[in-house]
Structures are given as C-alpha cells and as structure tokens.
Amino acid sequence: MKKYKIASVLMMIHGAFMEIGGCFCLIPIFILGADKFNINEYISFIVPYFQENMDLMLIMGMLYGIVRVIGAVGLWKNRMWGLVLSILNCIITMILMMFMLPAGIMDGVLACSSLILILTQYFGDKKIVE
C-alpha cells in the first residue's frame, strides 16, 4: 500500500505542478501576446508542429494534468479505477515523452517511477511460473 501512496504523490506533483501549473504560467504570455516574450526561445520541442501550435499544447497539457490528478486521487483512495487510470497515464506519457524532448525527460522520470512503483506493489513477489 505504501508504494501506491508514493506513486500517487509523484503523479500529483507531475499533474498539478508540471502540467497544470505550467499551463497556468503560460496563460498570461498568450493573453499579452507570445510575440512580445518570444516564447519559442525558452520552450522548444523536437517536433516542429508542437512548437508552432503552443496554444494547442497548452490545452493538451491542461487536459493531461487534470486526468493525471484524477488518477492520482483515485490511486490514493485505493480505488481500482484510479489504478487503471494511473497505469494508462504512465504508459501514454512514456510513449509521448519521445516527441516532447527536452521537456519530456522529466515527464518520463516521473511517469516511469510511478509505473514501477504501481506495478511492484500490485504484483509483489508473484512469479511468472510457479
């Protein structure tokens, strides 16, 4: 049970601070105009489409953050739906982190750590073949 709690905290940090918090920090920049701040100088992605559509990235990041926080709360409360949602979040993040470099590195560290904790808690010492 302890590993679920640690994974839940990691996912809460990942979702609330990195995803949702990062989106809230970018909202004033988009309201005032990204051209004034030259946001592409500070935030870069390996895929040019992501770089050119930062407003869509903002919406996507907020959505991922909300779903990640919901999964973390479900996992914290020991709900099976929270477990499944958290595993799906971690797997999707592992797939997408390759396209989000260099920001995806921290996403990968948190998502992979959470997934390892969840799976080791769920399966414990079970063997593949008895």
ZIHU-V451268 format. One record per residue. N is the residue number from 0. RES is the residue in three letters. OMEGA is omega as a letter, one per 30 degrees, with the letter a starting at -180 (NA if undefined). Layout:
# ZIHU-V451268
n res omega
N RES OMEGA
N RES OMEGA
This chain:
# ZIHU-V451268
n res omega
0 MET a
1 LYS a
2 LYS l
3 TYR a
4 LYS l
5 ILE l
6 ALA l
7 SER l
8 VAL l
9 LEU a
10 MET l
11 MET l
12 ILE a
13 HIS a
14 GLY a
15 ALA a
16 PHE a
17 MET a
18 GLU a
19 ILE l
20 GLY l
21 GLY l
22 CYS l
23 PHE l
24 CYS a
25 LEU a
26 ILE l
27 PRO l
28 ILE l
29 PHE l
30 ILE a
31 LEU l
32 GLY a
33 ALA a
34 ASP l
35 LYS a
36 PHE a
37 ASN a
38 ILE a
39 ASN l
40 GLU a
41 TYR a
42 ILE a
43 SER l
44 PHE a
45 ILE a
46 VAL a
47 PRO l
48 TYR l
49 PHE a
50 GLN a
51 GLU a
52 ASN a
53 MET l
54 ASP l
55 LEU l
56 MET l
57 LEU l
58 ILE l
59 MET l
60 GLY l
61 MET l
62 LEU l
63 TYR l
64 GLY l
65 ILE l
66 VAL l
67 ARG l
68 VAL l
69 ILE l
70 GLY l
71 ALA l
72 VAL l
73 GLY l
74 LEU l
75 TRP a
76 LYS l
77 ASN l
78 ARG a
79 MET l
80 TRP l
81 GLY l
82 LEU a
83 VAL l
84 LEU l
85 SER l
86 ILE l
87 LEU l
88 ASN a
89 CYS a
90 ILE l
91 ILE l
92 THR l
93 MET l
94 ILE a
95 LEU a
96 MET l
97 MET a
98 PHE a
99 MET a
100 LEU g
101 PRO a
102 ALA a
103 GLY l
104 ILE l
105 MET l
106 ASP a
107 GLY l
108 VAL a
109 LEU a
110 ALA l
111 CYS l
112 SER l
113 SER a
114 LEU l
115 ILE l
116 LEU a
117 ILE a
118 LEU l
119 THR l
120 GLN a
121 TYR a
122 PHE l
123 GLY a
124 ASP a
125 LYS l
126 LYS l
127 ILE l
128 VAL l
129 GLU NA
